[in-house]
Amino acid sequence: DENKIRQNVKNEKANYKEIVEYDLSEIVLAPQNEKEFNEKLNKITKTINSYGFETAATKFSISDTSKLGGKIGKIKENQISKTIKKEIQKLKVNEFSKPIYINNNYLIIKVNQKDVINEEFDENKIVKEIIQMEKDKQYQNFSQIIGYMGQSTQSSELYSKGVFHLERSYENHLRGTPGKIFSEVNAKGKTIREISIEKSIKGNDLDLTLDLTLQNYAQSQLPTDKKGSIVVISISDGSILSMNSNPTFDAQIFEDRENTKIKDLLNDDQNPLFNRAFSGFYPPGSVFKPISALVGLQRNLIDTKKEVFCKGHSSLADRNYYCWKKDGHGKVNLKKAIKESCDVYFYELAKKINIDDIASLSSDLGLNKEYDIGLSNIGKGLVPSKKWKKAFLDESWYQGETLITCIGQGYNQTSPLQLAILYSAILNGGKYPIPKLDKNTPTRFTGKLINNEHKKIIINALNAVVQEPRGTAYKLSISNPEYVKIGGKTGTSQVIRIQESEREDDQYKSKEVEERFKDHSVFVGYAPYDNPKYIASVIIENGGSGSAVAAPIAHNVLDFAYKKNV
């Protein structure tokens, strides 16, 4: 107790023959934090605001903060005031990290706690190390998940606080308890003696499900010239093994308080702070078709042997609904419809389906739901229903909207994470594990069981997409025969509605189409196809064909995960 310490000092002074002016100096020790990567267990343990240092925060009085201009990350030796230099000469340190921020005339500097000793030291060393401190790049590809720290809004709070993603969600879990060093100082501020130390207490660790090597490899597979994302999850327990978004950012910029770079990030029209894998919602395209097929099977609307003739379009009232293949697929049964992604087969099925059955099964299988995994900007997406349209648009539902919903277009909005969960639900027979980033979160299953025969029919068709000739992703098996064998579904997500005249002239498929109007490339795959362990969901914005762009990326990542036994 500070008052008790002060009283003890007074009592001791009363016995001195010579009365000396004194005061009590308090140095605040920040909670001990660390970030580790355990190669053997392939896990990340992360606690707040640290890059490999045990830290203590020491406050120093500043007489001329204007000279620093707030650009803490770019301090030059001649900008550090004599007052600061005089104050920090009281410490002997072997290792300094960067300054954190200026607030209410205090400069917070992190030092190694065990080296806080009241002795002289080489001030040139600290100046040099403050300026030249290297950034930790090993975890840069985790910035979209771990997030970053920010200055507290409370003037009494000396330490940064988590303000984004896991840093924010687990702030109380990760933060330790501050400690203090009490010293007796004279009127000139010189330390006479150290009175007591209250040790800081390290915060709790956070074990993440993410795999460092997979996360970095997956990020390298995303095209640098396009926005996109990848999610890889474990089918057995819902662990998120990697989650990547492009463009991304380096959270170290926020740690360094580099104001110019922070401003550039916030104003970047490419939105690098946006985690597209978690918060990006897009029409899923043909990867949604297994849901429509399952509804048809459940409602006895599908005979798996019965064929529909695809001539390139289907008609409803006075409107044509087109297949992606202009000349059509000819005779098509359910397996061929999924394998070759025939739209006409699903248009014909949609004429018999109630949209509310689609919405209900979608929710059972993981869509239309929020997943609180500790990240900011949570959303639930949308699979439309009659009730939804009436409530939000004050309009009735039209049968033509069911046709485009059944092929994953229209009002449908799903995230890459949700699509991975959808396929986890299908592969698990309807009951799927809730996704998680915290390794210590117990595995919990949700959803509803689906008919086992229906499950086999769908999975057999999804395997054929990649493993059989004429499958939309069969090229993967030919191009990389040494890769792990996978199943999955390609998709092309429309950004704009295509006019009939454009389809007839093939204008939309030409290179004349503006980049931002090109289709998104989508693929959801799993490996190995005969005993699935991993699911990868990939969306490349304006990437075009799912089979040409997203599918090869997913195959590379799944093969890497499988062979590394992530």
C-alpha positions as CSV (number, residue, x, y, z in Angstrom):
1,D,0.0,0.0,0.0
2,E,1.5,3.3,-1.1
3,N,0.3,5.3,1.9
4,K,1.8,2.7,4.2
5,I,5.2,2.9,2.4
6,R,5.1,6.7,2.7
7,Q,4.5,6.5,6.4
8,N,7.3,4.1,6.9
9,V,9.7,6.5,5.1
10,K,8.5,9.4,7.3
11,N,9.1,7.3,10.5
12,E,12.6,6.5,9.4
13,K,13.3,10.1,8.5
14,A,12.3,11.2,12.0
15,N,15.2,9.3,13.4
16,Y,17.8,11.1,11.1
17,K,20.0,13.8,12.7
18,E,19.8,15.8,9.4
19,I,16.4,16.5,7.9
20,V,16.4,15.7,4.1
21,E,13.6,16.6,1.7
22,Y,12.2,13.5,0.0
23,D,9.4,12.1,-2.1
24,L,8.2,8.8,-3.3
25,S,8.8,7.8,-6.9
26,E,6.6,5.3,-8.5
27,I,7.5,3.3,-11.6
28,V,4.6,1.4,-13.1
29,L,5.5,-2.1,-14.4
30,A,3.3,-3.3,-17.2
31,P,1.9,-6.9,-17.1
32,Q,4.4,-9.4,-18.5
33,N,3.3,-10.5,-21.9
34,E,4.8,-12.7,-24.6
35,K,4.1,-14.2,-28.0
36,E,5.4,-17.6,-28.9
37,F,5.3,-20.0,-31.7
38,N,5.8,-23.7,-30.7
39,E,7.1,-25.5,-33.8
40,K,6.5,-28.9,-32.3
41,L,2.9,-28.4,-31.5
42,N,2.5,-26.0,-34.4
43,K,0.5,-23.5,-32.4
44,I,0.5,-19.9,-31.7
45,T,0.3,-18.5,-28.2
46,K,-0.3,-14.8,-28.2
47,T,-0.8,-12.2,-25.5
48,I,-1.3,-8.5,-25.9
49,N,1.0,-5.9,-27.3
50,S,4.3,-7.8,-27.4
51,Y,6.9,-9.0,-29.8
52,G,9.1,-11.3,-27.9
53,F,9.8,-9.1,-24.8
54,E,8.9,-9.3,-21.2
55,T,8.0,-5.7,-20.7
56,A,7.7,-3.0,-18.1
57,A,6.4,0.5,-18.8
58,T,8.2,3.4,-17.2
59,K,6.8,7.0,-17.3
60,F,9.0,10.0,-18.0
61,S,8.0,13.6,-17.7
62,I,8.3,15.5,-21.0
63,S,8.8,19.3,-21.1
64,D,8.7,19.7,-24.9
65,T,6.2,17.3,-26.5
66,S,5.7,19.6,-29.4
67,K,9.2,18.7,-30.8
68,L,8.2,15.0,-31.1
69,G,5.1,15.9,-33.2
70,G,3.4,12.7,-32.3
71,K,5.6,10.7,-34.8
72,I,6.8,8.3,-32.2
73,G,7.9,5.7,-34.7
74,K,10.3,8.1,-36.4
75,I,12.1,9.8,-33.4
76,K,15.5,11.2,-34.3
77,E,18.2,11.6,-31.7
78,N,18.1,15.4,-31.9
79,Q,14.4,15.4,-31.2
80,I,14.7,13.7,-27.8
81,S,14.7,16.5,-25.2
82,K,17.3,16.9,-22.6
83,T,14.6,16.3,-20.0
84,I,13.8,12.9,-21.4
85,K,17.5,12.0,-21.7
86,K,18.1,13.1,-18.1
87,E,15.2,11.0,-16.9
88,I,16.1,7.8,-18.7
89,Q,19.7,8.0,-17.6
90,K,18.3,6.7,-14.2
91,L,17.9,3.3,-15.8
92,K,20.2,0.6,-17.0
93,V,18.7,-1.5,-19.8
94,N,20.0,-4.2,-22.1
95,E,17.0,-4.2,-24.4
96,F,14.5,-1.5,-25.4
97,S,11.6,-1.8,-27.6
98,K,9.8,1.1,-29.3
99,P,8.1,4.0,-27.5
100,I,4.3,3.5,-27.4
101,Y,2.6,6.9,-27.3
102,I,2.6,10.4,-25.8
103,N,-0.4,11.1,-23.5
104,N,-0.8,13.9,-20.9
105,N,2.9,14.7,-21.0
106,Y,4.1,11.2,-20.4
107,L,6.2,9.2,-22.8
108,I,5.7,5.4,-22.3
109,I,8.8,3.3,-23.1
110,K,8.8,-0.5,-22.9
111,V,11.9,-2.1,-21.3
112,N,13.0,-5.5,-20.0
113,Q,11.6,-5.6,-16.5
114,K,14.5,-7.5,-14.9
115,D,17.0,-4.8,-16.1
116,V,15.3,-1.9,-14.4
117,I,18.2,-0.8,-12.2
118,N,18.9,2.6,-10.9
119,E,22.4,3.0,-12.5
120,E,23.9,5.0,-15.4
121,F,23.9,3.6,-19.0
122,D,25.0,4.5,-22.5
123,E,22.2,6.9,-23.6
124,N,23.3,6.6,-27.3
125,K,22.4,2.9,-27.1
126,I,18.8,3.5,-26.2
127,V,18.4,6.3,-28.8
128,K,19.7,3.9,-31.5
129,E,17.6,1.0,-30.4
130,I,14.4,3.1,-30.2
131,I,15.0,4.2,-33.8
132,Q,16.2,1.0,-35.3
133,M,14.0,-1.6,-33.5
134,E,13.2,-4.3,-36.1
135,K,9.6,-5.2,-36.7
136,D,8.4,-8.8,-36.1
137,K,7.4,-10.0,-39.6
138,Q,6.7,-13.6,-38.7
139,Y,3.1,-12.9,-37.8
140,Q,2.2,-10.3,-40.3
141,N,-0.2,-12.6,-42.1
142,F,-2.2,-12.9,-38.9
143,S,-3.0,-9.2,-38.7
144,Q,-6.5,-9.7,-40.1
145,I,-7.2,-12.1,-37.2
146,I,-5.2,-11.0,-34.2
147,G,-5.9,-7.3,-34.9
148,Y,-4.1,-4.5,-33.1
149,M,-3.8,-2.3,-30.1
150,G,-5.0,1.2,-29.6
151,Q,-4.5,4.0,-27.1
152,S,-6.9,3.9,-24.2
153,T,-9.5,6.7,-24.0
154,Q,-8.9,6.9,-20.2
155,S,-6.1,9.2,-19.2
156,S,-5.3,7.1,-16.2
157,E,-4.7,4.0,-18.4
158,L,-1.0,3.9,-19.2
159,Y,-1.1,0.9,-21.6
160,S,-2.5,0.2,-25.0
161,K,-5.8,-1.7,-25.2
162,G,-7.0,-4.2,-27.8
163,V,-9.4,-2.4,-30.2
164,F,-9.8,-4.8,-33.2
165,H,-10.4,-8.5,-33.7
166,L,-8.9,-10.9,-31.1
167,E,-6.9,-8.2,-29.4
168,R,-10.3,-6.6,-28.5
169,S,-12.4,-9.7,-27.8
170,Y,-9.8,-11.3,-25.5
171,E,-8.5,-8.0,-23.9
172,N,-9.5,-9.1,-20.4
173,H,-8.2,-12.6,-20.8
174,L,-4.9,-11.5,-22.2
175,R,-4.1,-8.5,-20.0
176,G,-2.2,-9.2,-16.8
177,T,-2.0,-7.2,-13.6
178,P,0.4,-4.2,-13.5
179,G,3.1,-4.0,-10.9
180,K,5.0,-1.1,-9.3
181,I,8.5,-0.1,-8.1
182,F,8.5,2.4,-5.3
183,S,11.7,4.4,-4.8
184,E,12.7,7.2,-2.4
185,V,13.9,10.3,-4.3
186,N,15.2,13.6,-3.1
187,A,14.1,17.1,-4.1
188,K,16.2,17.0,-7.2
189,G,14.5,13.8,-8.4
190,K,17.6,11.6,-7.7
191,T,16.8,8.1,-6.5
192,I,18.0,7.5,-3.0
193,R,16.9,3.9,-2.6
194,E,14.5,1.3,-3.8
195,I,11.8,0.7,-1.2
196,S,9.6,-2.1,-2.6
197,I,8.6,-3.9,-5.7
198,E,5.1,-5.2,-6.6
199,K,5.7,-7.6,-9.4
200,S,3.5,-7.5,-12.4
201,I,1.5,-10.6,-13.3
202,K,1.5,-12.1,-16.8
203,G,-1.8,-12.3,-18.6
204,N,-3.4,-15.5,-19.8
205,D,-2.2,-17.2,-23.0
206,L,-4.5,-17.7,-26.0
207,D,-3.9,-20.9,-27.9
208,L,-5.1,-20.4,-31.5
209,T,-6.2,-23.1,-33.9
210,L,-4.3,-21.4,-36.7
211,D,-1.3,-23.1,-38.3
212,L,1.6,-20.7,-39.0
213,T,3.0,-22.5,-42.0
214,L,-0.4,-23.0,-43.6
215,Q,-1.4,-19.4,-42.9
216,N,1.7,-18.0,-44.6
217,Y,1.4,-20.5,-47.5
218,A,-2.2,-19.8,-48.1
219,Q,-1.5,-16.0,-48.2
220,S,1.1,-16.6,-50.8
221,Q,-1.4,-18.3,-53.0
222,L,-3.8,-15.3,-53.2
223,P,-3.3,-13.2,-56.4
224,T,-1.6,-10.0,-55.4
225,D,-3.5,-8.0,-58.0
226,K,-7.0,-9.1,-56.9
227,K,-9.1,-9.0,-53.7
228,G,-9.8,-12.4,-52.3
229,S,-9.8,-14.8,-49.4
230,I,-9.2,-18.4,-48.3
231,V,-10.5,-20.3,-45.3
232,V,-9.3,-23.7,-44.3
233,I,-11.2,-25.6,-41.5
234,S,-11.0,-29.0,-39.9
235,I,-14.0,-31.2,-40.6
236,S,-13.8,-33.0,-37.3
237,D,-13.8,-30.2,-34.8
238,G,-14.4,-26.9,-36.7
239,S,-10.9,-25.5,-36.0
240,I,-10.0,-22.7,-38.3
241,L,-6.5,-23.7,-39.6
242,S,-6.0,-20.7,-41.8
243,M,-8.0,-17.6,-42.7
244,N,-6.5,-15.2,-45.3
245,S,-7.7,-12.0,-46.9
246,N,-6.1,-9.9,-49.6
247,P,-5.2,-7.1,-49.5
248,T,-4.0,-7.3,-45.9
249,F,-2.1,-5.0,-43.6
250,D,0.8,-5.0,-41.1
251,A,-0.6,-4.5,-37.6
252,Q,2.9,-3.4,-36.5
253,I,2.0,0.0,-38.0
254,F,-0.5,0.5,-35.2
255,E,2.0,-0.8,-32.6
256,D,4.5,1.8,-33.9
257,R,2.0,4.6,-33.9
258,E,3.0,5.5,-37.4
259,N,0.3,8.1,-37.9
260,T,0.9,8.7,-41.6
261,K,0.8,5.1,-42.5
262,I,-2.2,4.5,-40.3
263,K,-4.0,7.3,-42.1
264,D,-3.1,5.8,-45.5
265,L,-4.5,2.5,-44.4
266,L,-7.8,4.0,-43.2
267,N,-8.2,5.9,-46.5
268,D,-7.1,3.0,-48.8
269,D,-10.0,2.3,-51.2
270,Q,-8.8,-1.3,-51.4
271,N,-9.9,-1.6,-47.7
272,P,-7.0,-3.8,-46.4
273,L,-8.4,-3.7,-42.9
274,F,-11.4,-5.7,-44.1
275,N,-11.3,-9.4,-43.5
276,R,-13.0,-10.7,-46.6
277,A,-12.9,-14.3,-45.4
278,F,-15.1,-13.5,-42.4
279,S,-16.9,-10.3,-43.2
280,G,-17.1,-10.4,-47.0
281,F,-20.5,-11.6,-48.3
282,Y,-21.1,-12.6,-51.9
283,P,-23.6,-14.5,-54.0
284,P,-22.2,-18.1,-53.7
285,G,-23.0,-19.1,-57.2
286,S,-23.1,-22.8,-58.1
287,V,-21.4,-24.0,-54.8
288,F,-25.0,-23.4,-53.4
289,K,-26.5,-26.1,-55.7
290,P,-26.1,-29.0,-53.3
291,I,-28.6,-27.3,-51.0
292,S,-31.2,-27.1,-53.8
293,A,-30.5,-30.7,-54.6
294,L,-31.0,-31.8,-51.0
295,V,-34.3,-30.0,-50.8
296,G,-35.4,-31.8,-54.0
297,L,-34.4,-35.1,-52.5
298,Q,-36.1,-34.5,-49.2
299,R,-39.3,-33.4,-50.9
300,N,-39.2,-36.4,-53.3
301,L,-39.0,-33.9,-56.2
302,I,-36.0,-35.6,-57.7
303,D,-35.6,-39.1,-59.3
304,T,-31.8,-39.4,-59.5
305,K,-32.1,-41.4,-62.7
306,K,-34.6,-39.1,-64.4
307,E,-33.0,-36.7,-67.0
308,V,-33.8,-33.1,-67.9
309,F,-32.9,-31.8,-71.4
310,C,-30.7,-28.7,-71.3
311,K,-30.8,-26.7,-74.5
312,G,-29.0,-23.7,-73.0
313,H,-32.0,-22.0,-71.3
314,S,-35.2,-22.6,-69.4
315,S,-38.4,-20.5,-69.7
316,L,-40.8,-19.2,-67.1
317,A,-43.7,-17.0,-68.3
318,D,-42.2,-14.6,-70.9
319,R,-38.6,-14.7,-69.6
320,N,-35.6,-17.0,-70.4
321,Y,-33.2,-18.2,-67.7
322,Y,-29.9,-19.1,-69.2
323,C,-27.4,-21.8,-68.5
324,W,-23.7,-20.9,-68.4
325,K,-23.2,-23.2,-71.4
326,K,-24.8,-21.5,-74.3
327,D,-25.4,-24.6,-76.4
328,G,-26.7,-26.6,-73.4
329,H,-25.7,-29.9,-71.7
330,G,-28.2,-32.2,-73.4
331,K,-29.7,-34.9,-71.2
332,V,-28.8,-34.3,-67.6
333,N,-29.5,-36.2,-64.4
334,L,-28.8,-35.0,-60.8
335,K,-25.2,-36.2,-60.7
336,K,-24.3,-34.7,-64.1
337,A,-26.1,-31.5,-63.1
338,I,-23.7,-31.0,-60.2
339,K,-20.7,-32.4,-61.9
340,E,-21.0,-30.2,-65.0
341,S,-22.9,-27.4,-63.1
342,C,-25.9,-27.3,-65.4
343,D,-28.1,-24.4,-64.5
344,V,-31.1,-25.5,-66.5
345,Y,-31.5,-28.7,-64.4
346,F,-31.8,-26.5,-61.3
347,Y,-34.2,-24.0,-63.0
348,E,-36.5,-26.9,-63.7
349,L,-36.2,-28.2,-60.1
350,A,-36.8,-24.6,-58.8
351,K,-40.2,-24.5,-60.5
352,K,-41.4,-27.2,-58.0
353,I,-39.6,-25.9,-54.9
354,N,-40.9,-23.5,-52.2
355,I,-38.3,-20.9,-51.4
356,D,-38.9,-21.2,-47.7
357,D,-37.7,-24.8,-47.8
358,I,-34.5,-23.6,-49.3
359,A,-34.1,-20.9,-46.6
360,S,-34.9,-23.4,-43.8
361,L,-32.4,-26.1,-45.0
362,S,-29.7,-23.4,-45.6
363,S,-30.0,-22.3,-41.9
364,D,-29.9,-25.9,-40.8
365,L,-26.6,-26.4,-42.7
366,G,-24.8,-23.3,-41.4
367,L,-25.8,-20.4,-43.6
368,N,-27.8,-17.3,-42.5
369,K,-26.0,-17.4,-39.1
370,E,-23.5,-15.3,-37.2
371,Y,-20.3,-17.0,-35.9
372,D,-18.7,-15.3,-33.0
373,I,-15.1,-16.4,-33.2
374,G,-13.7,-13.3,-31.7
375,L,-13.3,-11.2,-34.8
376,S,-14.8,-7.7,-35.4
377,N,-17.4,-6.9,-38.0
378,I,-19.5,-10.0,-37.6
379,G,-22.3,-10.6,-40.1
380,K,-24.9,-13.3,-40.9
381,G,-25.3,-13.0,-44.6
382,L,-28.6,-13.9,-46.3
383,V,-30.6,-16.7,-47.8
384,P,-33.9,-15.1,-48.7
385,S,-37.4,-16.2,-47.8
386,K,-40.9,-14.9,-48.4
387,K,-41.1,-13.4,-44.9
388,W,-37.7,-11.7,-45.3
389,K,-38.7,-10.0,-48.6
390,K,-42.0,-8.8,-47.3
391,A,-40.3,-7.4,-44.1
392,F,-37.4,-5.7,-45.7
393,L,-38.6,-4.8,-49.2
394,D,-42.3,-4.9,-48.7
395,E,-42.8,-7.0,-51.8
396,S,-44.2,-10.4,-52.5
397,W,-42.0,-13.3,-53.6
398,Y,-41.9,-14.2,-57.3
399,Q,-41.3,-17.7,-58.7
400,G,-38.6,-16.4,-61.0
401,E,-36.6,-15.4,-57.9
402,T,-36.6,-19.0,-56.7
403,L,-35.0,-20.0,-60.0
404,I,-32.0,-17.7,-59.6
405,T,-31.8,-18.4,-55.8
406,C,-31.5,-22.2,-56.5
407,I,-28.3,-21.6,-58.5
408,G,-26.8,-19.3,-55.8
409,Q,-27.5,-15.9,-57.3
410,G,-30.1,-13.3,-56.6
411,Y,-30.4,-12.2,-52.9
412,N,-28.1,-14.9,-51.7
413,Q,-25.1,-13.6,-49.6
414,T,-22.6,-15.9,-48.0
415,S,-19.1,-15.5,-46.6
416,P,-16.1,-17.8,-47.4
417,L,-16.2,-19.0,-43.8
418,Q,-20.0,-19.8,-44.1
419,L,-19.4,-21.8,-47.3
420,A,-16.7,-23.9,-45.6
421,I,-19.2,-24.6,-42.8
422,L,-21.9,-25.5,-45.3
423,Y,-19.7,-28.2,-46.8
424,S,-18.6,-29.3,-43.4
425,A,-22.3,-29.9,-42.6
426,I,-22.9,-31.8,-45.8
427,L,-19.8,-34.0,-45.3
428,N,-20.7,-34.6,-41.6
429,G,-24.3,-35.6,-42.5
430,G,-26.0,-32.4,-41.3
431,K,-24.6,-32.1,-37.8
432,Y,-21.5,-29.9,-38.0
433,P,-18.9,-28.5,-35.5
434,I,-19.2,-24.8,-34.8
435,P,-16.1,-23.0,-36.1
436,K,-13.5,-21.7,-33.6
437,L,-10.2,-19.9,-33.3
438,D,-9.6,-20.5,-29.6
439,K,-8.0,-24.0,-29.4
440,N,-9.3,-24.4,-25.8
441,T,-13.0,-23.9,-26.8
442,P,-14.8,-27.2,-26.5
443,T,-16.0,-28.7,-29.8
444,R,-19.8,-28.2,-30.1
445,F,-22.0,-29.6,-32.9
446,T,-25.2,-28.1,-34.2
447,G,-27.5,-28.5,-37.2
448,K,-29.8,-31.3,-38.2
449,L,-29.1,-34.8,-39.5
450,I,-29.8,-35.4,-43.2
451,N,-30.8,-38.7,-44.8
452,N,-27.6,-40.8,-45.2
453,E,-28.5,-41.9,-48.7
454,H,-29.1,-38.2,-49.7
455,K,-25.7,-37.4,-48.3
456,K,-24.0,-40.1,-50.3
457,I,-25.7,-39.0,-53.6
458,I,-24.5,-35.4,-53.1
459,I,-20.9,-36.4,-52.1
460,N,-20.6,-38.8,-55.0
461,A,-21.5,-35.9,-57.4
462,L,-19.1,-33.5,-55.7
463,N,-16.3,-36.0,-56.0
464,A,-17.1,-36.4,-59.7
465,V,-16.7,-32.6,-60.2
466,V,-12.9,-33.1,-59.8
467,Q,-12.3,-36.8,-60.3
468,E,-14.4,-37.6,-63.4
469,P,-14.0,-36.4,-67.1
470,R,-16.3,-33.5,-68.0
471,G,-16.4,-32.4,-64.3
472,T,-15.9,-28.6,-64.1
473,A,-12.8,-29.0,-62.0
474,Y,-11.5,-32.3,-63.7
475,K,-8.5,-30.3,-65.0
476,L,-7.1,-30.3,-61.4
477,S,-6.7,-34.1,-61.4
478,I,-4.9,-33.9,-64.8
479,S,-2.7,-31.0,-64.0
480,N,-1.5,-32.3,-60.6
481,P,-1.8,-36.1,-60.5
482,E,0.6,-36.2,-57.6
483,Y,-1.6,-33.9,-55.4
484,V,-4.0,-35.3,-52.8
485,K,-7.3,-36.2,-54.5
486,I,-10.1,-33.8,-53.6
487,G,-13.8,-33.3,-54.2
488,G,-15.6,-30.0,-54.3
489,K,-17.7,-27.6,-56.3
490,T,-16.9,-24.7,-58.6
491,G,-18.9,-21.5,-58.7
492,T,-19.1,-18.2,-60.6
493,S,-20.7,-15.4,-58.7
494,Q,-22.4,-12.8,-60.8
495,V,-21.6,-9.2,-59.9
496,I,-24.2,-7.7,-62.3
497,R,-27.3,-9.1,-64.0
498,I,-26.6,-10.1,-67.6
499,Q,-29.0,-8.8,-70.2
500,E,-30.3,-11.3,-72.9
501,S,-28.7,-9.3,-75.7
502,E,-25.3,-9.5,-74.0
503,R,-25.6,-13.2,-73.6
504,E,-26.6,-13.7,-77.3
505,D,-23.5,-11.7,-78.4
506,D,-21.2,-13.2,-75.9
507,Q,-20.4,-9.7,-75.0
508,Y,-20.2,-10.4,-71.3
509,K,-17.5,-13.0,-71.7
510,S,-15.3,-10.7,-73.8
511,K,-12.3,-8.9,-72.4
512,E,-14.1,-5.6,-73.0
513,V,-16.0,-6.1,-69.7
514,E,-14.8,-3.7,-67.1
515,E,-12.8,-5.4,-64.3
516,R,-15.2,-4.5,-61.5
517,F,-18.1,-6.0,-63.3
518,K,-16.4,-9.4,-63.9
519,D,-17.8,-12.4,-62.0
520,H,-16.2,-13.6,-58.7
521,S,-14.4,-16.9,-58.9
522,V,-15.6,-19.4,-56.2
523,F,-14.5,-22.9,-55.1
524,V,-15.2,-25.0,-52.1
525,G,-13.2,-28.3,-51.8
526,Y,-12.3,-31.0,-49.4
527,A,-9.4,-33.5,-49.0
528,P,-8.9,-36.3,-49.2
529,Y,-12.0,-36.9,-51.2
530,D,-12.6,-40.5,-49.8
531,N,-12.0,-39.6,-46.2
532,P,-12.3,-35.8,-45.8
533,K,-10.1,-34.0,-43.2
534,Y,-9.9,-30.5,-44.5
535,I,-12.2,-28.0,-46.3
536,A,-10.9,-25.0,-48.2
537,S,-13.2,-22.2,-49.3
538,V,-11.8,-19.7,-51.8
539,I,-13.3,-16.5,-53.4
540,I,-11.4,-14.3,-55.7
541,E,-13.2,-11.1,-56.5
542,N,-13.7,-10.4,-60.2
543,G,-11.6,-13.5,-60.9
544,G,-14.0,-15.0,-63.4
545,S,-14.4,-18.8,-63.7
546,G,-14.3,-20.7,-60.5
547,S,-12.6,-23.7,-62.2
548,A,-9.9,-21.5,-63.7
549,V,-8.9,-19.3,-60.7
550,A,-10.3,-20.3,-57.3
551,A,-10.1,-24.1,-57.8
552,P,-6.4,-24.4,-58.4
553,I,-5.7,-22.2,-55.4
554,A,-7.8,-24.4,-53.2
555,H,-6.1,-27.5,-54.5
556,N,-2.7,-26.1,-53.7
557,V,-3.7,-25.2,-50.2
558,L,-5.5,-28.5,-49.5
559,D,-2.5,-30.5,-50.8
560,F,-0.1,-28.4,-48.6
561,A,-2.3,-29.0,-45.5
562,Y,-2.6,-32.7,-46.2
563,K,1.1,-33.4,-46.8
564,K,2.1,-31.2,-43.8
565,N,-0.4,-33.1,-41.7
566,V,-1.7,-29.7,-40.3
